[in-house]
Amino acid sequence: MQICTKVPKYAKICCRNPVPNLRTDVKTPFLKKIFKKTLKKVLKKLKSIKEDEVEQVE
């Protein structure tokens, strides 16, 4: 799944949901920690965006 949001005067920001690839992409606990932190930040930003501005692309 891909979550996209249109930003006025800029381009469209898209964020692929990396959760299904977690096991293959993240092999060390250290990387997993960074990955989770980054994912949380991204999700927080996406939640702060109004729902009507977010367009989901599957």
N, C-alpha and C positions, 0 to 999 in steps of 0.2 A: 504494500500500500504506500501511496505517496500523498503527503499532505502539502498543499500549496496555499500560499496567500499572496494576494496582489498588493503591492506597496505603491501608493500614489507617487508619481514622478519617477519611480524606479522600475525595476523589472519585477518579475514574479519570483518569490522565494519558495523553493521546494525543499522538503525534507523527507527523505526516504525513511521508512520505518525499518531500523536495522535489527530489530528483535529476532526475527526468524534466523538471521545469520550469526547470531551471538556465539554459538558454539564453534562455528568454523572460523570466524574472524578473530575471536579473542582466545588466545591460548595460555596466556600467563595471568595470574591473579592481579599483578600490577596493572597490566593493560586493561583488564576487566574493570578495575576500580576507576580508572580514568574514563573508560567508555561509559560506565554507569553515570558518573558525574556529568559528563557531556550530555548524555541522553536526558538526564533530569533537567538540565538547563534548557535544552531545546524544547522539551515538553512544557516547561513552565512558560516559556516565551509563547508557545503555540496556544496555551490556555489563556494567556493574557490578550490574545487577539480575539476580536469579536467573532462569534460563530458565523455570522453572515458574510464575513470577509474571507472565510476559509473555504477552499474548494477541495474536495477529496477526489483523488484520481486513483482508481484501482488498476 
